[in-house]
């Protein structure tokens, strides 16, 4: 009985990790495609590039403006907040990739390394 409990708790943890990985992957690929004009216009309209008022090192890193959210639990799960937060957390080398296939490969590698 003890073995069964351990197996169940371990598989639940790995299942949660796989699900979170898959959700983040899908959101980031959709964001990439929206930034490169490969999706519907309403997803493109949610993304606003970060442009500082003066010359900063972060101005050419491909960051996006994250809108303020009023409620931590509800609003932070919205696509426009979650996608932009995930996008800005990527390394600059990954944000600057040009092709979708290359982005997917490098994104999987990145997510496995941080996971």
C-alpha positions as CSV (number, residue, x, y, z in Angstrom):
1,X,0.0,0.0,0.0
2,X,2.9,2.4,0.7
3,X,4.4,1.8,-2.7
4,X,1.1,2.6,-4.4
5,X,0.8,5.9,-2.5
6,X,4.4,6.9,-3.5
7,X,3.8,6.0,-7.1
8,X,0.5,8.0,-7.2
9,X,2.1,11.1,-5.7
10,X,5.1,11.0,-7.9
11,X,3.1,10.5,-11.1
12,X,0.8,13.4,-10.1
13,X,3.8,15.7,-9.8
14,X,5.2,14.7,-13.1
15,X,1.8,15.0,-14.7
16,X,1.4,18.5,-13.4
17,X,4.9,19.4,-14.7
18,X,4.1,18.0,-18.1
19,X,0.9,19.9,-18.3
20,X,2.5,23.1,-17.2
21,X,5.3,22.6,-19.7
22,X,2.8,22.0,-22.5
23,X,0.7,25.0,-21.6
24,X,3.8,27.3,-21.5
25,X,5.0,25.9,-24.8
26,X,1.7,26.5,-26.6
27,X,1.4,30.0,-25.2
28,X,4.9,31.0,-26.2
29,X,4.6,29.5,-29.7
30,X,1.3,31.5,-30.1
31,X,3.1,34.6,-28.9
32,X,6.0,34.0,-31.3
33,X,3.6,33.6,-34.2
34,X,1.6,36.7,-33.3
35,X,4.8,38.8,-33.1
36,X,5.7,37.5,-36.6
37,X,2.3,38.1,-38.1
38,X,1.4,34.4,-38.5
39,X,-1.9,34.4,-36.4
40,X,-5.2,36.2,-36.3
41,X,-5.1,40.0,-35.8
42,X,-6.8,40.1,-32.4
43,X,-3.8,38.2,-30.9
44,X,-1.4,40.6,-32.6
45,X,-3.3,43.5,-31.1
46,X,-2.7,42.2,-27.5
47,X,1.1,42.5,-27.9
48,X,2.8,45.8,-27.5
49,X,6.6,46.1,-27.9
50,X,8.4,47.7,-25.0
51,X,9.9,51.1,-26.1
52,X,11.6,53.0,-23.3
53,X,11.6,56.8,-23.3
54,X,15.4,57.0,-23.5
55,X,18.2,54.8,-24.8
56,X,18.5,51.7,-22.6
57,X,20.2,48.3,-23.0
58,X,16.8,46.6,-22.8
59,X,15.4,48.6,-25.8
60,X,16.6,46.1,-28.4
61,X,15.9,42.8,-26.5
62,X,12.4,42.2,-27.9
63,X,10.6,42.7,-24.6
64,X,6.8,43.3,-24.5
65,X,4.8,45.6,-22.3
66,X,2.9,43.7,-19.6
67,X,-0.5,45.3,-18.8
68,X,-1.3,45.9,-15.1
69,X,-3.7,43.4,-13.6
70,X,-6.1,44.2,-10.8
71,X,-6.5,40.7,-9.4
72,X,-3.5,38.5,-8.9
73,X,-5.3,35.2,-9.2
74,X,-7.7,35.9,-12.0
75,X,-6.1,38.5,-14.2
76,X,-2.6,37.0,-14.2
77,X,-4.0,33.9,-15.9
78,X,-5.3,35.9,-18.8
79,X,-3.5,35.3,-22.1
80,X,-2.3,38.9,-22.4
81,X,-0.6,38.8,-19.0
82,X,0.6,35.2,-18.9
83,X,1.9,35.3,-22.5
84,X,3.8,38.5,-22.1
85,X,5.3,37.5,-18.7
86,X,6.5,34.2,-20.2
87,X,7.9,35.9,-23.3
88,X,9.8,38.5,-21.2
89,X,11.3,35.7,-19.1
90,X,12.9,34.0,-22.2
91,X,16.6,34.7,-22.8
92,X,17.2,37.3,-25.5
93,X,18.8,34.8,-27.9
94,X,15.5,32.8,-27.9
95,X,13.4,35.9,-28.4
96,X,15.4,36.9,-31.5
97,X,15.0,33.6,-33.4
98,X,13.4,34.1,-36.9
99,X,11.8,30.7,-37.9
100,X,9.0,28.9,-36.0
101,X,10.7,25.5,-36.3
102,X,13.9,26.8,-34.8
103,X,12.0,28.6,-32.1
104,X,10.1,25.5,-31.1
105,X,13.3,23.4,-30.9
106,X,15.2,26.0,-28.8
107,X,12.1,26.6,-26.6
108,X,11.8,22.9,-25.8
109,X,15.4,22.8,-24.9
110,X,15.1,25.9,-22.7
111,X,12.0,24.6,-20.9
112,X,13.6,21.3,-20.2
113,X,16.7,23.0,-18.8
114,X,14.8,25.3,-16.4
115,X,12.3,22.5,-15.4
